[in-house]
Amino acid sequence: MTFVKTIIKISQEYLTLENIQFNQIDRRLKTSLKRLNYITDNSSISIPYEQLNKEIVFSEIIKLLEKFNITYVLSDNVKKELQSFTNESEN
């Protein structure tokens, strides 16, 4: 059995979870994602955000993935965003 990690990507308007089979995830996770107004195409889940709440949305997604034991990797652009969050909070 091949294990595929969920990849977290970011664009101007969405945080996207790729390589995640929506029809196979826990219904409690689906309920939590509903609160974030997700959009799905069954192999990815996109969560909209605004610049003002991007850090909060991202943090919520990470907590959910960890809570439901979903292994993930961060894309390079997400790593840069996280570094930006860290730098802003330190200043």
Contact map, one row per residue, 1 for C-alpha under 8 A:
1110000000000000000000000000000000000000000000000000000000000000000000000000000000000000000
1111000000000000000000000000000000000000000000000000000000000000000000000000000000000000000
1111100000000000000000000000000000000000000000000000000000000000000000000000000000000000000
0111110000000000001000000000000000000000000000000000000000000000000000000000000000000000000
0011111000000000001100000000000000000000000000000000000000000000000001111000000000000000000
0001111100000000111100000000000000000000000000000000000000000000000001111000000000000000000
0000111110000001111000000000000000000000000000000000000000000000000000011110000000000000000
0000011111000011110000000000000000000000000000000000000000000000000000011110010000000000000
0000001111100011110000000000000000000000000000000000000000000000000000000110110000000000000
0000000111111111000000000000000000000000000000000000000000000000000000000010110000000000000
0000000011111110000000000000000000000000000000000000000000000000000000000000000000000000000
0000000001111100000000000000000000000000000000000000000000000000000000000000000000000000000
0000000001111110000000000000000000000000000000011100000000000000000000000000000000000000000
0000000001111111000000000000000000000000000001111000000000000000000000000000000000000000000
0000000111101111100000000000000000000000000001111000000001000000000000000000000000000000000
0000001111000111110000000000000000000000000111100000000000000000000000000000000000000000000
0000011110000011111100000000000000000000000111000000000000000000000000000000000000000000000
0000011110000001111100000000000000000000001110000000000000000000000000000000000000000000000
0001111000000000111110000000000000000000001100000000000000000000000000000000000000000000000
0000110000000000111111000000000000000000011110000000000000000000000000000000000000000000000
0000000000000000001111111000000000000000011100000000000000000000000000000000000000000000000
0000000000000000000111111000000000000001011110000000000000000000000000000000000000000000000
0000000000000000000011111000000000000000010000000000000000000000000000000000000000000000000
0000000000000000000011111100000000000000000000000000000000000000000000000000000000000000000
0000000000000000000011111110110000000000000000000000000000000000000000000000000000000000000
0000000000000000000000011111110000000000000000000000000000000000000100000000000000000000000
0000000000000000000000001111111000000000000000000000000000000000000000000000000000000000000
0000000000000000000000000111111100000000000000000000000000000000000000000000000000000000000
0000000000000000000000001111111110000000000000000000000000000001000100000000000000000000000
0000000000000000000000001111111111000000000000000000000000000000000000000000000000000000000
0000000000000000000000000011111111100000000000000000000000000000000000000000000000000000000
0000000000000000000000000001111111110000000000000000000000000001000000000000000000000000000
0000000000000000000000000000111111111100000000000000000000000000000000000000000000000000000
0000000000000000000000000000011111111100000000000000000000000000000000000000000000000000000
0000000000000000000000000000001111111100000000000000000000000000000000000000000000000000000
0000000000000000000000000000000111111100000000110000000010000000000000000000000000000000000
0000000000000000000000000000000011111110000000110000000000000000000000000000000000000000000
0000000000000000000000000000000011111111000011110000000000000000000000000000000000000000000
0000000000000000000000000000000000001111100011100000000000000000000000000000000000000000000
0000000000000000000001000000000000000111111111000000000000000000000000000000000000000000000
0000000000000000000000000000000000000011111110000000000000000000000000000000000000000000000
0000000000000000000111100000000000000001111110000000000000000000000000000000000000000000000
0000000000000000011111000000000000000001111110000000000000000000000000000000000000000000000
0000000000000001111111000000000000000001111111000000000000000000000000000000000000000000000
0000000000000001110101000000000000000111111111100000000000000000000000000000000000000000000
0000000000000111100000000000000000000111000111110000000000000000000000000000000000000000000
0000000000000111000000000000000000011110000011111000000000000000000000000000000000000000000
0000000000001110000000000000000000011100000001111100000000000000000000000000000000000000000
0000000000001110000000000000000000000000000000111110110010000000000000000000000000000000000
0000000000001000000000000000000000000000000000011111110000000000000000000000000000000000000
0000000000000000000000000000000000000000000000001111110000000000000000000000000000000000000
0000000000000000000000000000000000000000000000000111111000000000000000000000000000000000000
0000000000000000000000000000000000000000000000001111111110000000000000000000000000000000000
0000000000000000000000000000000000000000000000001111111111000000000000000000000000000000000
0000000000000000000000000000000000000000000000000001111111100000000000000000000000001000000
0000000000000000000000000000000000000000000000000000111111110000000000000000000000000000000
0000000000000000000000000000000000010000000000001000111111111000000000000000000000000000000
0000000000000010000000000000000000000000000000000000011111111100000000000000000000000000000
0000000000000000000000000000000000000000000000000000001111111110000000000000000000000000000
0000000000000000000000000000000000000000000000000000000111111111000000000000000000000000000
0000000000000000000000000000000000000000000000000000000011111111100000000000000000000000000
0000000000000000000000000000000000000000000000000000000001111111110000000000000000000000000
0000000000000000000000000000000000000000000000000000000000111111111000000000000000000000000
0000000000000000000000000000100100000000000000000000000000011111111100000000000000000000000
0000000000000000000000000000000000000000000000000000000000001111111111110000000000000000000
0000000000000000000000000000000000000000000000000000000000000111111111100000000000000000000
0000000000000000000000000000000000000000000000000000000000000011111111000000000000000000000
0000000000000000000000000100100000000000000000000000000000000001111111000000000000000000000
0000000000000000000000000000000000000000000000000000000000000000111111100000000000000000000
0000110000000000000000000000000000000000000000000000000000000000111111110000000000000000000
0000110000000000000000000000000000000000000000000000000000000000110011111000000000000000000
0000111100000000000000000000000000000000000000000000000000000000100001111100000000000000000
0000111100000000000000000000000000000000000000000000000000000000000000111110000000000000000
0000001110000000000000000000000000000000000000000000000000000000000000011111111000000000000
0000001111000000000000000000000000000000000000000000000000000000000000001111111000000000000
0000000000000000000000000000000000000000000000000000000000000000000000000111111100000000000
0000000011000000000000000000000000000000000000000000000000000000000000000111111110000000000
0000000111000000000000000000000000000000000000000000000000000000000000000111111111000000000
0000000000000000000000000000000000000000000000000000000000000000000000000111111111100000000
0000000000000000000000000000000000000000000000000000000000000000000000000001111111110000000
0000000000000000000000000000000000000000000000000000000000000000000000000000111111111000000
0000000000000000000000000000000000000000000000000000000000000000000000000000011111111100000
0000000000000000000000000000000000000000000000000000000000000000000000000000001111111110000
0000000000000000000000000000000000000000000000000000000000000000000000000000000111111111000
0000000000000000000000000000000000000000000000000000001000000000000000000000000011111111100
0000000000000000000000000000000000000000000000000000000000000000000000000000000001111111110
0000000000000000000000000000000000000000000000000000000000000000000000000000000000111111111
0000000000000000000000000000000000000000000000000000000000000000000000000000000000011111111
0000000000000000000000000000000000000000000000000000000000000000000000000000000000001111111
0000000000000000000000000000000000000000000000000000000000000000000000000000000000000111111
0000000000000000000000000000000000000000000000000000000000000000000000000000000000000011111
